Protein backbone atom coordinates (compact mmCIF):
# COMPACT_ATOMS: atom_id res chain seq x y z
CA UNK A 1 0.00 0.00 0.00
CA UNK A 2 1.21 3.51 -0.81
CA UNK A 3 0.98 5.75 2.27
CA UNK A 4 1.45 9.51 2.65
CA UNK A 5 2.63 10.07 6.24
CA UNK A 6 2.21 13.68 7.43
CA UNK A 7 3.94 15.23 10.44
CA UNK A 8 3.97 18.75 11.88
CA UNK A 9 7.70 18.49 12.62
CA UNK A 10 10.52 16.72 10.86
CA UNK A 11 10.60 13.44 12.84
CA UNK A 12 14.35 13.19 13.32
CA UNK A 13 16.28 13.40 15.61
CA UNK A 14 13.81 11.92 18.08
CA UNK A 15 14.22 14.29 21.03
CA UNK A 16 10.48 14.88 21.47
CA UNK A 17 7.59 12.53 22.11
CA UNK A 18 5.70 13.19 18.88
CA UNK A 19 8.88 12.75 16.83
CA UNK A 20 9.70 9.47 18.58
CA UNK A 21 6.21 8.14 17.86
CA UNK A 22 6.32 9.26 14.23
CA UNK A 23 9.79 7.85 13.61
CA UNK A 24 8.94 4.45 15.08
CA UNK A 25 5.71 4.28 13.07
CA UNK A 26 7.48 5.28 9.87
CA UNK A 27 10.33 2.83 10.40
CA UNK A 28 7.89 -0.05 10.83
CA UNK A 29 5.55 0.89 8.00
CA UNK A 30 8.45 1.28 5.56
CA UNK A 31 9.23 -2.43 5.92
CA UNK A 32 5.72 -3.32 4.75
CA UNK A 33 4.45 -0.45 2.59
CA UNK A 34 5.61 2.31 0.26
CA UNK A 35 5.79 5.27 2.64
CA UNK A 36 6.24 8.89 1.60
CA UNK A 37 6.97 11.39 4.37
CA UNK A 38 5.41 14.87 4.19
CA UNK A 39 6.94 16.95 6.98
CA UNK A 40 5.97 20.50 7.94
CA UNK A 41 8.70 22.47 9.67
CA UNK A 42 9.47 25.96 10.93
CA UNK A 43 13.21 25.29 10.94
CA UNK A 44 15.96 24.35 8.55
CA UNK A 45 16.39 20.57 8.51
CA UNK A 46 19.95 19.25 8.60
CA UNK A 47 21.09 17.17 5.65
CA UNK A 48 22.13 14.27 7.91
CA UNK A 49 18.62 14.17 9.37
CA UNK A 50 17.06 14.16 5.91
CA UNK A 51 19.38 11.31 4.90
CA UNK A 52 18.24 9.29 7.93
CA UNK A 53 14.64 9.35 6.64
CA UNK A 54 15.53 8.98 2.97
CA UNK A 55 17.30 5.76 3.90
CA UNK A 56 13.98 4.17 4.87
CA UNK A 57 11.22 6.12 3.08
CA UNK A 58 10.22 5.91 -0.57
CA UNK A 59 10.10 9.71 -0.62
CA UNK A 60 10.76 12.65 1.71
CA UNK A 61 8.98 15.98 1.17
CA UNK A 62 9.67 18.97 3.40
CA UNK A 63 7.40 22.03 3.69
CA UNK A 64 9.23 24.87 5.37
CA UNK A 65 7.08 27.66 6.85
CA UNK A 66 8.85 31.00 6.66
CA UNK A 67 8.96 32.55 10.12
CA UNK A 68 8.08 35.94 8.64
CA UNK A 69 4.72 34.44 7.68
CA UNK A 70 3.82 33.30 11.20
CA UNK A 71 1.94 36.48 12.30
CA UNK A 72 -0.16 36.40 9.13
CA UNK A 73 -0.82 32.66 9.46
CA UNK A 74 -1.89 33.05 13.08
CA UNK A 75 -4.22 35.95 12.33
CA UNK A 76 -5.73 34.17 9.31
CA UNK A 77 -6.28 31.01 11.33
CA UNK A 78 -7.78 32.77 14.31
CA UNK A 79 -10.18 34.70 12.06
CA UNK A 80 -11.36 31.34 10.72
CA UNK A 81 -11.95 30.13 14.28
CA UNK A 82 -8.98 27.77 14.33
CA UNK A 83 -7.02 27.19 17.55
CA UNK A 84 -3.69 29.01 17.67
CA UNK A 85 -1.86 25.68 17.95
CA UNK A 86 -3.38 24.66 14.59
CA UNK A 87 -2.99 28.07 12.90
CA UNK A 88 0.70 28.16 13.88
CA UNK A 89 1.38 25.11 11.69
CA UNK A 90 -0.90 26.13 8.81
CA UNK A 91 0.56 27.99 5.84
CA UNK A 92 -1.61 28.46 2.75
CA UNK A 93 1.23 28.20 0.26
CA UNK A 94 2.73 25.08 1.83
CA UNK A 95 -0.72 23.53 2.11
CA UNK A 96 -1.38 23.91 -1.62
CA UNK A 97 2.05 22.54 -2.45
CA UNK A 98 1.50 19.49 -0.23
CA UNK A 99 -1.96 18.81 -1.65
CA UNK A 100 -0.62 19.06 -5.21
CA UNK A 101 2.14 16.55 -4.42
CA UNK A 102 -0.24 14.11 -2.70
CA UNK A 103 -2.65 14.30 -5.67
CA UNK A 104 0.28 13.59 -7.98
CA UNK A 105 1.39 10.67 -5.78
CA UNK A 106 -2.08 9.06 -5.60
CA UNK A 107 -1.58 7.20 -2.27
CA UNK A 108 -4.08 4.62 -1.04
CA UNK A 109 -3.99 6.08 2.46
CA UNK A 110 -2.95 9.27 4.27
CA UNK A 111 -1.78 9.16 7.88
CA UNK A 112 -1.75 12.45 9.80
CA UNK A 113 -0.01 12.77 13.13
CA UNK A 114 -1.65 15.37 15.42
CA UNK A 115 -4.57 17.68 14.76
CA UNK A 116 -2.22 20.58 14.02
CA UNK A 117 -1.46 19.04 10.60
CA UNK A 118 -5.03 17.97 9.82
CA UNK A 119 -6.00 21.05 7.78
CA UNK A 120 -3.43 20.17 5.13
CA UNK A 121 -5.43 17.15 3.94
CA UNK A 122 -8.86 17.73 5.43
CA UNK A 123 -10.59 18.05 2.04
CA UNK A 124 -8.79 15.25 0.21
CA UNK A 125 -11.30 12.52 -0.77
CA UNK A 126 -9.17 9.59 0.26
CA UNK A 127 -8.99 7.10 3.12
CA UNK A 128 -7.26 8.92 5.99
CA UNK A 129 -6.19 8.24 9.58
CA UNK A 130 -5.86 10.98 12.19
CA UNK A 131 -3.62 10.24 15.15
CA UNK A 132 -4.82 12.65 17.82
CA UNK A 133 -1.99 11.26 19.99
CA UNK A 134 -2.80 13.66 22.86
CA UNK A 135 -5.88 15.67 23.78
CA UNK A 136 -4.58 19.18 23.17
CA UNK A 137 -7.65 20.81 24.71
CA UNK A 138 -6.85 19.17 28.06
CA UNK A 139 -3.32 20.56 27.97
CA UNK A 140 -4.70 24.04 27.31
CA UNK A 141 -7.12 23.69 30.24
CA UNK A 142 -4.20 22.77 32.50
CA UNK A 143 -2.26 25.84 31.36
CA UNK A 144 -5.35 28.03 31.88
CA UNK A 145 -5.60 26.82 35.46
CA UNK A 146 -1.99 26.81 36.58
CA UNK A 147 0.11 28.63 33.98
CA UNK A 148 1.33 32.19 33.80
CA UNK A 149 -1.39 34.49 35.15
CA UNK A 150 -1.13 36.84 32.19
CA UNK A 151 -1.54 33.98 29.71
CA UNK A 152 -4.41 32.17 31.43
CA UNK A 153 -7.15 34.00 29.48
CA UNK A 154 -5.42 33.07 26.22
CA UNK A 155 -5.22 29.40 27.20
CA UNK A 156 -8.85 29.40 28.33
CA UNK A 157 -9.88 30.63 24.86
CA UNK A 158 -7.47 28.18 23.23
CA UNK A 159 -8.97 25.30 25.22
CA UNK A 160 -12.46 26.21 23.99
CA UNK A 161 -11.31 26.40 20.36
CA UNK A 162 -9.40 23.15 20.64
CA UNK A 163 -12.41 21.29 22.02
CA UNK A 164 -14.49 22.47 19.08
CA UNK A 165 -11.76 21.61 16.60
CA UNK A 166 -11.06 18.15 18.03
CA UNK A 167 -14.74 17.42 17.53
CA UNK A 168 -15.17 19.03 14.12
CA UNK A 169 -12.14 17.39 12.50
CA UNK A 170 -13.34 13.88 13.35
CA UNK A 171 -15.66 13.55 10.34
CA UNK A 172 -12.93 14.30 7.80
CA UNK A 173 -11.05 11.08 8.66
CA UNK A 174 -11.77 7.40 8.16
CA UNK A 175 -9.78 6.11 11.14
CA UNK A 176 -8.84 7.74 14.43
CA UNK A 177 -6.16 6.87 17.00
CA UNK A 178 -4.98 8.15 20.38
CA UNK A 179 -2.22 7.22 22.78
CA UNK A 180 -4.16 5.88 25.77
CA UNK A 181 -7.63 4.94 26.98
CA UNK A 182 -7.47 7.80 29.46
CA UNK A 183 -6.88 10.29 26.66
CA UNK A 184 -9.59 8.72 24.52
CA UNK A 185 -12.05 9.25 27.37
CA UNK A 186 -11.05 12.93 27.50
CA UNK A 187 -11.79 13.60 23.83
CA UNK A 188 -14.79 15.91 23.40
CA UNK A 189 -16.56 13.36 21.21
CA UNK A 190 -19.89 11.58 21.64
CA UNK A 191 -18.40 8.57 19.82
CA UNK A 192 -15.15 7.98 21.70
CA UNK A 193 -15.46 4.23 21.28
CA UNK A 194 -14.65 4.54 17.58
CA UNK A 195 -11.21 5.97 18.38
CA UNK A 196 -8.53 3.27 18.53
CA UNK A 197 -6.06 3.27 21.41
CA UNK A 198 -2.56 3.09 19.92
CA UNK A 199 -0.05 3.46 22.72
CA UNK A 200 3.66 4.02 22.33
CA UNK A 201 6.20 1.26 22.63
CA UNK A 202 9.82 0.88 23.63
CA UNK A 203 12.71 -0.44 21.59
CA UNK A 204 13.60 -3.19 24.06
CA UNK A 205 16.85 -4.04 22.33
CA UNK A 206 18.04 -0.44 22.43
CA UNK A 207 16.73 0.37 25.90
CA UNK A 208 18.17 -2.53 27.85
CA UNK A 209 20.24 -2.64 31.06
CA UNK A 210 23.77 -1.26 30.59
CA UNK A 211 26.15 -3.19 32.83
CA UNK A 212 29.12 -1.08 31.70
CA UNK A 213 27.78 2.06 33.41
CA UNK A 214 28.45 2.82 37.07
CA UNK A 215 25.92 4.68 39.22
CA UNK A 216 26.66 8.42 39.54
CA UNK A 217 23.30 9.75 40.73
CA UNK A 218 20.78 8.61 43.29
CA UNK A 219 17.97 10.35 41.42
CA UNK A 220 17.55 10.94 37.70
CA UNK A 221 14.91 12.66 35.55
CA UNK A 222 15.04 12.62 31.75
CA UNK A 223 12.95 14.64 29.32
CA UNK A 224 12.53 17.67 27.10
CA UNK A 225 13.52 20.37 29.58
CA UNK A 226 11.67 23.09 27.69
CA UNK A 227 8.30 21.34 28.10
CA UNK A 228 6.24 23.05 30.82
CA UNK A 229 5.06 19.90 32.67
CA UNK A 230 8.68 18.70 32.81
CA UNK A 231 9.87 22.10 34.06
CA UNK A 232 7.27 22.03 36.81
CA UNK A 233 8.17 18.43 37.68
CA UNK A 234 11.90 19.04 38.14
CA UNK A 235 11.26 22.21 40.15
CA UNK A 236 9.01 20.20 42.46
CA UNK A 237 11.64 17.46 42.66
CA UNK A 238 14.54 19.75 43.56
CA UNK A 239 12.74 22.34 45.67
CA UNK A 240 10.14 20.25 47.49
CA UNK A 241 11.13 16.58 47.52
CA UNK A 242 14.92 16.58 47.71
CA UNK A 243 15.24 18.79 50.83
CA UNK A 244 13.32 16.04 52.64
CA UNK A 245 15.52 13.31 51.14
CA UNK A 246 18.72 15.20 51.95
CA UNK A 247 17.85 15.11 55.65
CA UNK A 248 18.43 11.34 55.63
CA UNK A 249 20.72 11.01 52.60
CA UNK A 250 22.68 14.29 52.43
CA UNK A 251 25.11 13.07 49.76
CA UNK A 252 22.40 12.16 47.25
CA UNK A 253 22.87 13.64 43.80
CA UNK A 254 20.25 14.49 41.18
CA UNK A 255 20.67 14.51 37.39
CA UNK A 256 18.26 16.39 35.11
CA UNK A 257 19.06 15.24 31.57
CA UNK A 258 17.43 16.43 28.37
CA UNK A 259 17.38 18.90 25.52
CA UNK A 260 16.61 22.62 25.61
CA UNK A 261 16.66 23.26 29.38
CA UNK A 262 14.55 26.30 30.26
CA UNK A 263 16.13 29.03 32.38
CA UNK A 264 14.01 27.83 35.29
CA UNK A 265 15.68 24.41 34.94
CA UNK A 266 19.17 25.90 34.60
CA UNK A 267 18.65 27.73 37.89
CA UNK A 268 18.33 24.37 39.65
CA UNK A 269 21.95 23.49 38.94
CA UNK A 270 24.10 23.14 42.09
CA UNK A 271 26.78 20.94 43.61
CA UNK A 272 24.10 18.29 44.17
CA UNK A 273 22.02 18.85 41.04
CA UNK A 274 23.43 18.46 37.52
CA UNK A 275 21.60 19.88 34.48
CA UNK A 276 23.08 18.31 31.35
CA UNK A 277 21.27 19.85 28.38
CA UNK A 278 21.32 17.82 25.16
CA UNK A 279 23.07 14.44 25.42
CA UNK A 280 24.01 12.13 22.56
CA UNK A 281 22.94 8.92 24.29
CA UNK A 282 20.21 9.34 26.90
CA UNK A 283 20.52 5.68 27.91
CA UNK A 284 23.68 6.45 29.85
CA UNK A 285 21.74 8.73 32.19
CA UNK A 286 19.04 6.15 32.86
CA UNK A 287 21.83 3.67 33.61
CA UNK A 288 23.76 6.07 35.86
CA UNK A 289 20.74 6.72 38.08
CA UNK A 290 19.59 4.51 40.93
CA UNK A 291 15.99 5.74 40.86
CA UNK A 292 13.92 7.54 38.22
CA UNK A 293 11.61 10.10 39.82
CA UNK A 294 8.88 11.87 37.82
CA UNK A 295 6.59 14.01 40.02
CA UNK A 296 4.34 15.07 37.16
CA UNK A 297 0.95 16.55 38.02
CA UNK A 298 0.09 17.88 34.56
CA UNK A 299 0.70 16.93 30.96
CA UNK A 300 -0.95 14.76 28.36
CA UNK A 301 -0.55 11.39 26.74
CA UNK A 302 1.95 8.75 27.70
CA UNK A 303 5.33 9.42 29.27
CA UNK A 304 7.93 7.68 27.11
CA UNK A 305 10.62 8.42 29.67
CA UNK A 306 8.91 6.21 32.23
CA UNK A 307 8.70 3.28 29.82
CA UNK A 308 12.33 3.73 28.74
CA UNK A 309 13.57 3.89 32.35
CA UNK A 310 11.57 0.79 33.22
CA UNK A 311 12.97 -1.05 30.18
CA UNK A 312 16.47 -0.30 31.48
CA UNK A 313 15.59 -1.73 34.91
CA UNK A 314 15.64 1.68 36.56
CA UNK A 315 12.93 1.66 39.28
CA UNK A 316 10.42 4.49 38.88
CA UNK A 317 8.40 6.64 41.24
CA UNK A 318 5.70 8.78 39.63
CA UNK A 319 2.14 10.03 40.06
CA UNK A 320 -1.15 8.29 39.48
CA UNK A 321 -1.79 10.73 36.63
CA UNK A 322 1.21 9.36 34.73
CA UNK A 323 0.41 5.75 35.52
CA UNK A 324 -3.17 6.09 34.24
CA UNK A 325 -1.73 5.92 30.71
CA UNK A 326 0.68 3.06 31.54
CA UNK A 327 -1.01 0.78 34.06
CA UNK A 328 2.17 -0.42 35.77
CA UNK A 329 1.26 0.22 39.41
CA UNK A 330 -1.43 -2.45 39.43
CA UNK A 331 1.30 -4.96 38.57
CA UNK A 332 3.64 -3.50 41.20
CA UNK A 333 6.13 -2.50 38.51
CA UNK A 334 6.53 1.09 39.77
CA UNK A 335 5.71 3.17 42.85
CA UNK A 336 3.06 5.89 43.10
CA UNK A 337 3.29 9.07 45.18
CA UNK A 338 1.04 12.12 45.16
CA UNK A 339 2.80 14.69 47.35
CA UNK A 340 6.29 15.70 48.44
CA UNK A 341 6.19 13.65 51.65
CA UNK A 342 5.13 10.48 49.84
CA UNK A 343 7.80 10.94 47.16
CA UNK A 344 10.50 11.53 49.77
CA UNK A 345 9.43 8.49 51.77
CA UNK A 346 9.46 6.26 48.68
CA UNK A 347 12.91 7.51 47.65
CA UNK A 348 14.35 7.04 51.14
CA UNK A 349 12.86 3.56 51.37
CA UNK A 350 14.54 2.51 48.14
CA UNK A 351 17.87 4.12 49.01
CA UNK A 352 17.86 2.23 52.29
CA UNK A 353 16.97 -1.07 50.59
CA UNK A 354 19.19 -1.85 47.59
CA UNK A 355 17.57 -5.26 47.15
CA UNK A 356 14.22 -3.51 46.64
CA UNK A 357 15.78 -1.34 43.91
CA UNK A 358 16.92 -4.47 42.09
CA UNK A 359 13.56 -6.23 42.55
CA UNK A 360 11.55 -3.25 41.31
CA UNK A 361 13.89 -2.74 38.35
CA UNK A 362 13.52 -6.37 37.26
CA UNK A 363 9.75 -6.18 37.63
CA UNK A 364 9.68 -2.97 35.58
CA UNK A 365 11.47 -4.44 32.57
CA UNK A 366 9.31 -7.56 32.66
CA UNK A 367 6.20 -5.36 32.58
CA UNK A 368 7.40 -3.28 29.63
CA UNK A 369 8.50 -6.38 27.72
CA UNK A 370 5.02 -7.89 28.05
CA UNK A 371 3.05 -4.77 27.26
CA UNK A 372 5.03 -2.13 25.37
CA UNK A 373 7.26 -3.49 22.62
CA UNK A 374 7.20 -1.35 19.46
CA UNK A 375 6.67 -4.48 17.39
CA UNK A 376 3.42 -5.16 19.24
CA UNK A 377 2.20 -1.57 18.91
CA UNK A 378 3.16 -1.21 15.26
CA UNK A 379 1.34 -4.39 14.31
CA UNK A 380 -1.78 -2.74 15.74
CA UNK A 381 -1.02 0.36 13.67
CA UNK A 382 -0.68 -1.70 10.50
CA UNK A 383 -4.02 -3.33 11.23
CA UNK A 384 -5.65 0.05 11.75
CA UNK A 385 -4.40 1.44 8.43
CA UNK A 386 -5.49 -1.57 6.42
CA UNK A 387 -8.81 -2.08 8.24
CA UNK A 388 -10.89 0.29 6.12
CA UNK A 389 -10.94 0.47 2.35
CA UNK A 390 -13.16 2.75 0.32
CA UNK A 391 -14.14 3.02 -3.30
CA UNK A 392 -12.02 6.16 -3.45
CA UNK A 393 -8.85 4.08 -3.25
CA UNK A 394 -9.40 2.89 -6.79
CA UNK A 395 -10.22 6.37 -8.11
CA UNK A 396 -8.01 9.22 -9.16
CA UNK A 397 -7.99 12.01 -6.60
CA UNK A 398 -9.06 15.47 -7.72
CA UNK A 399 -9.47 18.56 -5.54
N, C-alpha and C positions, 0 to 999 in steps of 0.2 A: 504494500500500500504506500502511496506517495503522501507524505504528511508535511504540512507547513506548520512549523513550531514557532510561536511568537512570544517574545519576552520583552519586558519593559526595561531591562538592563542587559548588557552583554554578559552572558553567564559564565565568564571565566576572567580572572581566578575566582575561586569559590569562597570568598571571605564573608558572604552574607547568606542568610537562610534561603532566600528565594533563588539565589544563584546556585547554591548547592542542590536544591531540589530540581531546578531546571537542568543542570548539568548531568545529574544522575539519570533523569528521565531521558534526556537526549542520548546519552551514551548507551543506554539499554535499547531504546527504539531503533537506533542506527544499526544494530546487529540483526534486526528483523524487518525493517522497512526502509524506504528511501526518504530520508528526513532532510528537509531544507530549513535552516534556521533564519528567522527574520527578527533581528534584534534592534530595538529602539535604544538610543543612548544619548545622554547629554554631554558625554566626554569623548575625547579621542581614545580609540581602542588600540592598544599596543599590537604590533605585528606578531609578536610571539604568542599573544593570546588568541589572535585570529587564526594562526596556524594550528593551535591546539584544537579548535573546533573544525577547521577544514580537514583535519586528519581523520575525523569520524563522520562528518556530515556530507551529504551529497551536494549541498550548496550552503553558502553563508552570505547573508544579505544584511547590511548594517544601515540603519536610518538615523543619522546624526541630527539632533535638534540643536539649532544654533541658539546659544544662550541669549543673544540679543532679541530673539523672538519670544522668550519666555513671558515677559509682561503682556504682550499682545495675546499669546495663547491662553494665559490665565484669564484675562478679561473676557475673551471670546467664549471660553468655556463656562465661566461663571454666568455670563449673560444668557447662555443656553440652559442654565440650571444644573450644570455638571458640578460634581464635587471638585474642589481645588486639586485633590490628589489624583484625579483623572485628567483634569485640564492641563496640569503640569506636564503630563506625558503625551499630550495630544497636539500634533502639529499638522495643519491642513496639507501642506506641501508633502511632508513625509508620508502622510496617510494615503494620498493619491498615488504616490510612487509605489508604496507597498501593495495597494490594491491592484495596480496595473501589473506588478510582477507576479502576484498570486494568480491573477486571471490568466496570465501567460503560462504559468506553471501547470495549471489545472490539477491541483492535488485532490485526492479523494477525501481528505480530512484536514481540518485546521484545528490546532491545539493552541489555546491562549492561556498563558499563565498570568493570573491576577486581573482584576477588573480594570486596572488602570491602562491596560492595553486593549480592552474589549472594543472600544469605538473604532479601531482600525479595521475590523472585519465584521462589524455588527450587521451590515447590510448584505454581505456576501451570501448568496443562496447555495450554501454547501453545508454538509455535515460538519458540525463544529463542537468542540469541547471547551468549556470554560473552567479553569481551575481557580476557584475563589482563593484557595490556599488558606487565607486568614479572613476573618470578618473585620474589615477595615472600620466599619461604623462603631464597633465595640472599642477599638483602639482610640478613636476620636472621642468617644464618651469618657474614657479613662483620662484622656488629656484635659477634657473640659472640666473634670471634677478635681484633678490634682495637679495639673500643669501650671505653667506660668500664669499668674493672675491676669495679666494684660491680654494673654492669648486665649483665655477660657471662652469668651464670647465667640471668637472665631471657630474654635473646635466644637462648640455646641452647634453652630450653624453647619459646620462640616459634617458632624455626626448625622444631622437631619438629612442633609443632601445624600450622604453615603447610604443611609437606610433606603431612601427612595431609589437610588441608582442600583443597589444590590438586588432590589426587587424587580426593577424595570428591565434590567439586562437579561434576566433569566430566560425570557421567551425567545431571545435571538439565538440561543444555543441548543444543540441536540442533547448533549451530555453535560453534566455538572459534577465537579469534585471539590472536596475540601479536606483539610488536613486531619481533623479529628471529629468524633461524634459530638464533643462539647461545642466545637465551633459550628458544626452543622445545626445544632439546636439553637444557636444564637442568631442564625441567619433570619432576616426579616421576611420570611417566606411562609405562605400557608401550606406549601408542599415540600417541606424539608426532607421528607422521606425519599424523594426522587434524586436527592443529591448524594453521590457516592462518597464514602469516607476513604480517602487515599492518603494514608499517613506516610511520613518520611521513613527512611530506613537508615542503616549504618553499613558502611563497607567493613565487614567484620575481619577481612584479611588485613586491611590497612590499619584500622583501629583495633589493635590487639596489644596485649601486655608487652611492655618493652623492658626486658630484664637487664639491658645494658645501661639503664638510667638509674642513678642514685637519687634518693629523696633529698630535695633542697628546701621544700616548703611544707609546712603543716597544712596550710589551707591554700587552695587554688580556685580561681574563677576564670573562665575563658569565655570570650564573646566579643561581638562588635562593640567597642567601647564608646561609640558615638550614638548608640541606640538608647533612647531615654529609659526604658525599663531596666536595661543593664546598668546605666549610670546610677539610677536610684538604688539598684540592688547592691552595687559595690560600696556606695556611700553608707548604706545601712549595715553592711558587713563590717566595714572598717570603723565606723563611728559608733555603732550601737552594740554589735555582737562581740567584736574582738576585745574591747576593754574588759568585758566580763571574762573572756577566755584568758586574757593575759594575767588576770589575778591568780589563776592556778597554773598557767603555763606561760610564764613571762618571756620565754625565748622563742615562742611560736612566730613563724614568719608567714606572710601572705603574699601570693603572686596574683596579679591581675594582668592576664595576657590577652591581647587582641588588638585588632586594627583600629586606627583613628580614635585614640583616646581623647575624650572631651576634656576641656580645661578643668572641669570639676573632678574628673578622674585623676588627672595629672597632679592635682593638689593633694591627693591621698598618699603620694609617694613619701616614704620615710625610711629609716633604718630597718624597720620591720615590715614594710610594705613595698614591694617592687611593682612598678608599672612598666610593662615591656614595650607597648606599641606593637606594630606589625612583627610577626615572627614567621620564618620560612616553614617551619614544621611544628604545628601546634601540638602534635602528639607528645613532644618532649615535655611540654608543660603539664599535660595530664599525668604523664609518668613521673614527673618530679614532685608531684603533690601527694600527700597522704590522704587528704579528704577534699572532695569537691563540694563547695558550699554555694548554693544559689538561692538567696532570700528574695525571690521575685514575687511581688504582690500585684503586678500589672503586666500587660503584654498580651499577645495573641498567639494562637497556633500552638505549635509543638516546639519544645526547646531541644534543638539538635545537640547542643553542648552536653545536656544531661545524658542522652543516649550514647554519645561518643565517650564520655567519661566512664559510663557503666561498661561499655564494650572493652575498655582498657583496664577493667577491674579496679577502678578508682571509686571507692564508696561515696555515695552522694547524699547530701541533706538538702532538701528543698521544701517548697510550700505545697499545700494541697492544690492550689491553683495550677501549678506546673504539672503535678502528677495527674490531674484530671485528663490531660491529653495523652498520658503515657500508660497509666494503670499499673505502675510497678510496686506501689506501697502495699497493695492487697496481696502481693506475692512476697512481701518482706524483702524486696530487692533494693529498696532505698529507705531513708528515714524522712519523716515529715515533721516540720516545725512551723509554727505560725507567729511567733513573736521572738524578740531578742533573747529572752530568758531561755525559751525552749531550744533555740538554735545553739546558744552557748552551752547548755547542758548536754545536748547531743554531741557537740564537738568534743567537749571535755571527756565525755564517756568513751568516745572512740580513741582519743589520745591516750587515755589511761588503760585501754584494752587492745593492744595490737592484734590479738587473735580475732577480735571482733571486726577489725578493719579488714583482715584477710578474708574472713567468712562472708562479710557483706560484699566485698569486691568480687568474690567468686560467684555469689548469688546474682549479682548485677549482670555480669557477662552472660551467665546462663539465661537470664531473662531476656536480654537483648537478642541473643542468638535464636531463641525460640520465636520471638515476636517481631523483630525489626530488621531482618536482613533486607538489603535493597533488592535482591533477586525476588524475594517474596512480594515486595511492594510493587515492583515493576511488572511482574506478571499480572497483577491486578490492574495496573494501568493499561497494559496491552489488551486485556479483556474488555476494559471500558471503551477504548478507542474503536475496537472492532465489533462491539455489541450492536450498534445501530447502523444500518445502511439505509439510504434513501434513494429515490429515483434520480435525484439530482446528481448522484455520483457518476451516472452514466451520461450526463448531459454536459455540454459546454457551458462554462460560467460566463454570464454577461452581466454587467452592472451599468 
